[in-house]
């Protein structure tokens, strides 16, 4: 019985999306986007951490080119220098810390939903 429910779940999600519209699923989509963006922010921070060893860390103005050189698109034409809401990833450096961030679902900087990773260096 459980296996049948698992197989029918995608049909229910698609059917619900058709019936209620995509807006009904936006909270779920934002959770998925947030998880993916946190992974990307962490990956960018790891790249910076590794490049700090060579003394080759980016500054905020070169961050888009830095990301494009390291994060390749595997399908579609998505700009990897932007998060899944279409806002640019940002970089702030000061006091020996690099802070990589996404503005999050509200697409506004410096709010509670920002997604952040920090690197000491």
C-alpha positions in Angstrom: 0.0 0.0 0.0 2.8 2.4 0.9 4.6 1.8 -2.4 1.4 2.6 -4.2 1.1 5.9 -2.4 4.7 6.8 -3.2 4.1 6.1 -6.9 0.9 8.2 -6.9 2.3 11.1 -5.0 3.9 12.9 -8.1 0.5 12.6 -9.9 -1.2 14.2 -6.9 1.3 17.1 -6.9 1.0 17.7 -10.6 -2.8 17.5 -10.4 -2.9 19.8 -7.4 -0.7 22.3 -9.3 -3.1 22.2 -12.3 -6.1 22.6 -10.1 -4.8 25.2 -7.6 -2.2 26.9 -9.7 1.5 27.2 -9.2 1.0 29.9 -6.6 -0.2 27.3 -4.2 3.1 25.6 -4.3 5.4 28.7 -4.0 6.1 28.0 -0.3 7.4 24.6 -1.2 9.3 25.9 -4.2 11.0 28.5 -1.9 12.1 25.8 0.5 13.7 23.8 -2.4 15.3 27.0 -3.9 16.6 27.9 -0.4 18.2 24.5 0.0 19.8 24.7 -3.4 21.0 28.3 -2.8 22.5 27.4 0.6 24.5 24.6 -1.2 25.7 27.1 -3.8 26.7 29.7 -1.3 28.6 27.1 0.6 30.3 25.9 -2.6 31.4 29.5 -3.5 32.7 29.9 0.1 34.7 26.7 -0.3 36.2 27.9 -3.6 37.2 31.1 -1.9 38.7 29.2 1.0 40.8 27.1 -1.4 41.9 30.1 -3.4 43.0 32.0 -0.3 45.7 29.4 0.0 47.1 30.7 -3.2 46.3 34.3 -2.4 43.8 34.5 -5.3 40.5 35.3 -3.6 38.0 37.5 -5.5 36.8 40.9 -4.6 33.2 41.9 -4.7 33.4 43.4 -8.2 34.9 40.3 -9.7 32.6 37.8 -8.0 30.4 37.1 -11.1 33.4 36.3 -13.3 34.9 34.2 -10.4 31.6 32.2 -10.1 31.3 31.7 -13.8 34.8 30.3 -14.0 34.1 27.8 -11.2 30.4 26.8 -11.4 29.3 25.5 -14.7 25.8 25.2 -15.9 24.9 21.5 -16.5 21.6 22.2 -18.2 19.6 25.2 -19.4 21.0 28.7 -19.5 20.9 29.7 -15.8 23.4 32.4 -14.7 25.3 30.8 -11.9 26.3 34.2 -10.5 22.7 34.6 -9.5 20.6 32.7 -7.0 17.4 30.8 -7.9 15.3 34.0 -7.3 17.4 35.9 -9.9 19.4 38.1 -7.4 23.2 38.3 -7.7 25.3 36.5 -5.2 27.3 39.1 -3.1 30.6 39.1 -1.4 31.8 41.3 1.5 35.3 41.2 2.8 36.5 42.8 6.0 38.4 42.0 9.2 39.8 38.8 7.7 36.4 37.3 6.9 34.7 36.8 3.5 30.9 36.7 3.6 29.1 35.2 0.6 25.4 35.8 0.5 22.1 35.5 -1.4 19.4 37.9 -0.7 16.9 35.1 -0.3 13.3 34.8 -1.4 12.4 38.5 -0.6 15.2 39.5 -3.0 16.2 42.3 -0.6 19.7 42.7 0.9 20.3 42.6 4.7 17.1 40.9 5.7 16.4 37.9 7.9 15.9 35.5 5.0 19.4 36.1 3.5 21.4 32.9 3.0 25.0 33.3 4.1 28.4 31.5 4.3 31.5 32.8 6.0 35.2 32.1 5.3 38.0 33.2 7.5 41.1 34.2 5.7 
